Amino acid sequence: MPASRLRSCLEERGFIRLDPDPEDARAKRVMLTEAGRARREAAITAVMGDLSRIWDHTGVTPEALLPGLRSLRTALDTSREKGRR
């Protein structure tokens, strides 16, 4: 599904809203609504059982994954910021 269609679907369902970007009048910021936050929490809860079983089976803890996930997030944020310039 193209990103624009996904965004439209999420907006139509009330999970996100588009706010003006105060730094760039041409851009919009995608923000979660209260309904979007509730749906995100429900999704996290739904997968936690499966993730717990995986962690138990492999012996890998969520804490062990955090440094790598933080590095990935930083790299993605940096890449996204470079794309805005």
C-alpha positions in Angstrom: 0.0 0.0 0.0 1.5 3.4 -0.9 2.3 5.6 2.0 -0.2 8.3 0.9 -3.0 5.7 0.9 -1.9 4.3 4.3 -1.9 7.8 5.7 -5.4 8.5 4.3 -6.7 5.3 5.8 -5.3 6.1 9.2 -6.6 9.6 9.1 -10.1 8.5 8.0 -10.2 6.1 10.9 -9.2 8.8 13.3 -5.8 7.3 14.3 -3.7 10.2 13.1 -4.1 13.9 12.3 -2.0 16.2 10.2 -0.7 19.4 11.9 1.1 22.2 10.1 4.9 22.1 10.5 5.9 25.3 12.3 9.3 25.3 10.6 8.1 24.6 7.0 4.7 25.9 5.8 4.8 23.3 2.9 5.1 20.3 5.3 2.7 18.6 7.6 3.5 16.7 10.8 1.7 13.4 11.3 0.5 13.1 14.9 -1.2 10.2 16.7 -4.7 11.0 18.1 -6.0 9.6 21.4 -7.6 6.8 19.3 -4.3 6.2 17.6 -2.5 5.9 20.9 -5.1 3.5 22.2 -4.7 1.4 19.1 -1.0 1.4 19.4 -1.2 0.2 23.0 -3.7 -2.5 22.1 -1.3 -3.7 19.3 1.6 -3.8 21.7 -0.4 -5.8 24.3 -1.5 -8.2 21.5 2.1 -9.1 20.5 3.7 -9.1 24.0 2.6 -12.7 24.6 4.3 -13.9 21.5 7.4 -11.8 22.1 7.6 -13.2 25.7 7.6 -16.7 24.4 10.3 -15.9 21.8 12.4 -14.3 24.5 11.9 -17.3 26.8 12.8 -19.7 24.0 15.9 -17.9 22.8 17.2 -16.5 26.1 17.5 -13.0 24.5 16.1 -10.3 26.7 14.5 -7.1 25.6 17.1 -5.2 27.5 19.8 -6.9 25.4 18.1 -5.7 22.2 17.7 -2.0 23.3 21.2 -0.7 22.5 20.9 -2.1 18.9 17.4 -0.7 18.5 18.5 2.7 19.8 21.3 2.8 17.3 18.9 1.8 14.5 16.5 4.6 15.6 19.3 7.1 15.7 20.4 6.1 12.2 16.9 6.3 10.8 16.3 9.7 12.4 19.6 11.0 11.0 18.7 9.7 7.6 15.2 11.3 7.7 16.6 14.6 8.8 19.2 14.7 6.0 16.3 14.0 3.6 14.5 17.2 4.8 17.4 19.5 3.9 
